[in-house]
Amino acid sequence: MSNRYLFSTATSRIDRGRVHRWLSEQSYWATGRARRSQDEAIDASRNYGVYDAETGEQVAYGRVITDGVTFAWLCDVFVAAEVRGQGIGKMLTAGVIDDLEALGLKRILLSTGDAHGLYAQFGFTPLADPSRLMTRTR
């Protein structure tokens, strides 16, 4: 797999239309997200992609919101349905963690409804006290 797919931190490589379709039409957390909102989120975040080495087609995406010093939030992680089960989620997550390692962040958070096992391989654990986490939504 390592030769077939390439990890990249280059925001310029992101296929914004594809990422928007994935998230707004296929994800459980961003259904209906406007294209403009997605583009603004990309512009304000650290972005990551996995690409088919032969065709250049993007097959996975993730982004991180961070202050670059103490905290990061890993979000919008998506692997195209047709390539799931090939280790692409692992490649993406490993690349993100490796990229963030140099920042020396104290905490990286994420929320997942279905990939607990994947993230556990990279040291993510459930919150010790989930009652400390709060949310405000619109």
Backbone as numpy.savetxt, mean C-alpha at the origin, in Angstrom:
# Nx Ny Nz CAx CAy CAz Cx Cy Cz
9.73 -15.62 -9.19 8.92 -14.42 -9.19 9.76 -13.17 -9.19
10.91 -13.19 -8.54 11.70 -11.98 -8.39 12.15 -11.38 -9.72
12.29 -12.19 -10.75 12.69 -11.66 -12.06 11.50 -11.22 -12.90
10.34 -11.73 -12.60 9.15 -11.40 -13.39 8.54 -10.07 -12.99
8.68 -9.69 -11.71 8.07 -8.47 -11.20 9.12 -7.58 -10.55
8.89 -6.28 -10.66 9.83 -5.29 -10.11 9.10 -4.36 -9.15
9.71 -4.11 -8.02 9.20 -3.16 -7.04 9.78 -1.78 -7.36
8.98 -0.73 -7.18 9.46 0.63 -7.43 8.87 1.61 -6.44
9.68 2.61 -6.08 9.22 3.72 -5.24 8.94 4.97 -6.07
9.02 4.86 -7.37 8.87 6.02 -8.27 7.40 6.39 -8.47
7.00 7.51 -7.92 5.63 7.98 -8.09 5.32 8.20 -9.56
6.30 8.57 -10.35 6.08 8.82 -11.77 5.65 7.58 -12.53
5.91 6.41 -12.00 5.51 5.15 -12.66 4.08 4.74 -12.36
3.47 5.33 -11.36 2.13 4.92 -10.95 1.14 5.12 -12.10
0.39 4.09 -12.42 -0.69 4.17 -13.40 -1.92 4.66 -12.64
-2.07 5.97 -12.62 -3.10 6.59 -11.78 -4.51 6.13 -12.13
-4.78 5.96 -13.39 -6.10 5.49 -13.81 -6.39 4.09 -13.30
-5.41 3.21 -13.42 -5.56 1.83 -12.95 -5.73 1.80 -11.43
-4.89 2.54 -10.72 -4.98 2.57 -9.26 -6.36 3.08 -8.84
-6.82 4.13 -9.48 -8.14 4.66 -9.15 -9.22 3.62 -9.38
-9.19 2.93 -10.50 -10.19 1.89 -10.77 -10.14 0.78 -9.73
-8.92 0.32 -9.42 -8.80 -0.72 -8.39 -9.48 -0.29 -7.10
-9.08 0.88 -6.62 -9.54 1.31 -5.30 -11.01 1.71 -5.29
-11.45 2.46 -6.29 -12.82 2.97 -6.28 -13.85 1.92 -6.69
-13.41 0.88 -7.42 -14.36 -0.12 -7.91 -14.20 -1.50 -7.27
-13.00 -1.84 -6.77 -12.77 -3.20 -6.30 -12.39 -3.32 -4.82
-12.01 -2.23 -4.18 -11.62 -2.32 -2.77 -12.85 -2.18 -1.88
-12.73 -2.68 -0.65 -13.83 -2.53 0.30 -13.72 -1.23 1.09
-12.59 -0.54 1.02 -12.38 0.65 1.84 -12.46 1.96 1.08
-12.39 1.93 -0.24 -12.37 3.19 -0.99 -13.38 3.20 -2.12
-14.40 2.37 -2.03 -15.43 2.31 -3.07 -16.02 3.69 -3.31
-16.03 4.09 -4.57 -16.60 5.39 -4.92 -15.67 6.57 -4.75
-14.44 6.35 -4.35 -13.50 7.46 -4.18 -13.34 8.20 -5.52
-13.41 9.50 -5.48 -13.29 10.31 -6.69 -11.86 10.28 -7.23
-11.73 10.35 -8.54 -10.41 10.33 -9.17 -9.56 11.50 -8.67
-10.15 12.65 -8.56 -9.39 13.82 -8.07 -8.85 13.57 -6.67
-9.67 12.99 -5.81 -9.22 12.69 -4.45 -8.07 11.69 -4.47
-8.18 10.67 -5.33 -7.10 9.69 -5.42 -5.82 10.33 -5.91
-5.91 11.16 -6.93 -4.72 11.84 -7.44 -4.08 12.73 -6.37
-4.90 13.43 -5.60 -4.37 14.28 -4.53 -3.72 13.43 -3.44
-4.31 12.28 -3.15 -3.72 11.38 -2.15 -2.37 10.87 -2.63
-2.27 10.50 -3.90 -0.99 10.06 -4.46 0.05 11.17 -4.34
-0.35 12.37 -4.70 0.59 13.50 -4.67 1.08 13.84 -3.26
0.29 13.51 -2.25 0.64 13.86 -0.87 1.25 12.69 -0.09
1.60 11.61 -0.78 2.04 10.39 -0.09 3.32 9.84 -0.69
3.91 8.89 0.02 4.97 8.05 -0.54 4.26 6.92 -1.26
4.63 6.65 -2.49 3.92 5.67 -3.31 4.82 4.53 -3.71
4.20 3.36 -3.86 4.92 2.13 -4.18 4.14 1.34 -5.21
4.87 0.69 -6.08 4.22 -0.15 -7.07 5.03 -1.39 -7.36
4.35 -2.40 -7.85 5.00 -3.58 -8.39 4.55 -3.67 -9.85
5.51 -3.97 -10.72 5.29 -3.93 -12.16 5.76 -5.21 -12.82
5.06 -5.61 -13.87 5.49 -6.73 -14.69 6.76 -6.28 -15.40
7.86 -7.02 -15.21 9.17 -6.62 -15.76 9.17 -6.61 -17.28
8.36 -7.45 -17.89 8.35 -7.54 -19.35 7.48 -6.47 -20.00
6.29 -6.26 -19.46 5.35 -5.33 -20.08 5.34 -3.94 -19.44
5.83 -3.83 -18.21 5.77 -2.57 -17.48 4.43 -2.31 -16.82
3.48 -3.23 -17.00 2.14 -3.07 -16.44 2.18 -3.11 -14.92
1.49 -2.17 -14.30 1.42 -2.15 -12.84 0.48 -3.25 -12.36
0.94 -4.02 -11.36 0.14 -5.12 -10.83 -0.18 -4.97 -9.35
0.41 -3.97 -8.69 0.12 -3.74 -7.26 0.44 -2.29 -6.92
-0.19 -1.82 -5.85 0.00 -0.44 -5.40 -0.13 -0.38 -3.89
0.56 0.55 -3.30 0.41 0.88 -1.89 0.93 2.29 -1.67
0.46 2.92 -0.63 0.96 4.26 -0.31 1.11 4.40 1.18
1.95 5.34 1.57 2.22 5.60 2.98 2.07 7.09 3.24
1.33 7.40 4.29 1.21 8.77 4.79 2.13 8.84 6.00
3.04 9.81 6.01 4.01 9.87 7.10 4.50 11.29 7.35
4.95 11.52 8.59 5.66 12.76 8.88 7.15 12.60 8.58
7.55 11.37 8.28 8.94 11.10 7.92 9.88 11.01 9.11
9.33 11.10 10.33 10.18 11.11 11.51 9.72 10.08 12.55
8.43 10.11 12.89 7.97 9.26 13.99 6.87 8.28 13.62
6.09 8.57 12.58 4.87 7.82 12.35 4.58 7.65 10.87
3.97 6.51 10.53 3.50 6.27 9.15 2.23 5.44 9.19
1.41 5.63 8.17 0.19 4.86 7.98 0.28 4.23 6.60
0.33 2.91 6.56 0.35 2.17 5.30 -1.10 1.95 4.88
-1.42 2.36 3.65 -2.82 2.28 3.22 -2.93 2.03 1.71
-4.15 1.82 1.28 -4.48 1.62 -0.14 -3.65 0.53 -0.80
-3.32 -0.51 -0.04 -2.56 -1.63 -0.61 -3.52 -2.47 -1.44
-3.13 -2.70 -2.69 -3.99 -3.45 -3.60 -3.13 -4.25 -4.57
-3.47 -5.53 -4.72 -2.82 -6.41 -5.70 -3.88 -6.82 -6.71
-3.58 -6.67 -8.00 -4.52 -7.03 -9.05 -4.97 -8.48 -8.89
-6.25 -8.73 -9.06 -6.83 -10.06 -8.84 -6.14 -11.13 -9.66
-5.76 -10.81 -10.88 -5.19 -11.82 -11.78 -3.79 -12.28 -11.39
-3.13 -11.59 -10.47 -1.78 -12.00 -10.06 -1.68 -12.32 -8.57
-2.79 -12.36 -7.89 -2.77 -12.70 -6.47 -2.29 -14.13 -6.28
-1.63 -14.37 -5.15 -1.12 -15.70 -4.86 0.26 -15.97 -5.42
0.90 -14.95 -5.97 2.23 -15.11 -6.57 3.33 -14.42 -5.75
3.00 -13.99 -4.54 4.00 -13.34 -3.69 4.16 -11.86 -3.94
3.28 -11.27 -4.72 3.39 -9.84 -5.04 3.08 -8.98 -3.82
2.11 -9.39 -3.01 1.83 -8.66 -1.77 3.03 -8.67 -0.84
3.72 -9.79 -0.78 4.94 -9.87 0.02 6.02 -8.95 -0.54
6.19 -8.96 -1.86 7.20 -8.10 -2.49 6.90 -6.63 -2.21
5.63 -6.25 -2.33 5.24 -4.87 -2.09 5.48 -4.48 -0.63
5.02 -5.30 0.28 5.17 -5.00 1.71 6.65 -4.95 2.11
7.44 -5.90 1.64 8.87 -5.90 1.96 9.53 -4.64 1.43
9.18 -4.22 0.23 9.75 -3.00 -0.34 9.37 -1.76 0.44
8.12 -1.69 0.86 7.67 -0.55 1.66 8.43 -0.50 2.98
8.50 -1.62 3.68 9.19 -1.67 4.97 10.66 -1.30 4.79
11.28 -1.82 3.76 12.68 -1.51 3.50 12.87 -0.01 3.24
11.97 0.58 2.45 12.07 2.01 2.15 11.89 2.86 3.41
10.99 2.46 4.28 10.72 3.23 5.50 11.76 3.02 6.58
12.48 1.91 6.52 13.46 1.57 7.56 14.46 2.71 7.80
14.91 3.33 6.73 15.91 4.40 6.84 15.40 5.61 7.62
14.08 5.75 7.74 13.52 6.89 8.46 13.57 6.70 9.97
13.70 5.47 10.43 13.74 5.21 11.87 12.42 5.48 12.57
11.32 5.25 11.90 10.00 5.51 12.46 9.73 4.65 13.68
9.09 5.23 14.67 8.72 4.49 15.88 7.55 3.56 15.61
6.61 3.99 14.77 5.38 3.23 14.59 4.88 3.33 13.16
4.47 2.17 12.62 3.78 2.11 11.33 2.46 1.40 11.59
1.38 2.05 11.28 0.05 1.47 11.45 -0.54 1.10 10.11
-1.50 0.21 10.15 -2.31 -0.11 8.97 -3.62 -0.68 9.45
-4.55 -0.75 8.55 -5.84 -1.37 8.83 -6.10 -2.38 7.73
-6.50 -3.58 8.10 -6.79 -4.60 7.10 -7.98 -5.43 7.53
-8.76 -5.81 6.56 -9.89 -6.67 6.83 -9.62 -8.11 6.42
-8.53 -8.35 5.69 -8.34 -9.69 5.15 -6.90 -10.14 4.94
-5.92 -9.35 5.34 -4.53 -9.73 5.07 -3.67 -9.78 6.33
-4.26 -10.16 7.44 -3.54 -10.21 8.70 -2.29 -11.09 8.62
-2.41 -12.24 7.98 -1.29 -13.17 7.86 -0.13 -12.59 7.07
-0.43 -11.88 6.01 0.62 -11.22 5.22 1.39 -10.24 6.09
0.70 -9.34 6.74 1.36 -8.30 7.51 2.07 -8.84 8.75
1.56 -9.91 9.32 2.22 -10.52 10.48 3.63 -10.98 10.12
3.84 -11.39 8.88 5.17 -11.82 8.43 6.19 -10.68 8.48
5.70 -9.45 8.55 6.57 -8.28 8.57 6.55 -7.57 9.92
6.07 -8.27 10.94 6.13 -7.74 12.30 4.92 -6.96 12.76
3.89 -6.87 11.94 2.67 -6.17 12.37 1.89 -7.08 13.31
1.36 -6.49 14.37 0.55 -7.21 15.34 -0.71 -6.41 15.63
-1.75 -7.08 16.14 -2.93 -6.33 16.56 -2.55 -5.35 17.67
-3.29 -4.28 17.76 -3.04 -3.31 18.83 -3.18 -3.99 20.19
-2.27 -3.68 21.08 -2.33 -4.24 22.43 -3.60 -3.78 23.13
-3.99 -2.55 22.87 -5.20 -2.01 23.48 -5.98 -1.26 22.41
-6.83 -1.97 21.65 -7.57 -1.32 20.57 -8.51 -0.22 21.05
-8.82 -0.19 22.34 -9.70 0.87 22.83 -9.01 2.23 22.79
-7.70 2.26 22.57 -6.97 3.52 22.50 -7.11 4.17 21.13
-7.49 3.38 20.13 -7.62 3.89 18.77 -9.03 4.44 18.57
-9.10 5.63 18.01 -10.38 6.25 17.74 -10.41 6.70 16.28
-11.60 6.94 15.79 -11.75 7.40 14.43 -12.83 8.46 14.34
-12.69 9.31 13.35 -13.71 10.32 13.04 -13.89 10.25 11.54
-15.06 9.93 11.07 -15.31 9.83 9.64 -16.40 10.79 9.21
-16.38 11.07 7.93 -17.41 11.95 7.33 -18.18 11.17 6.30
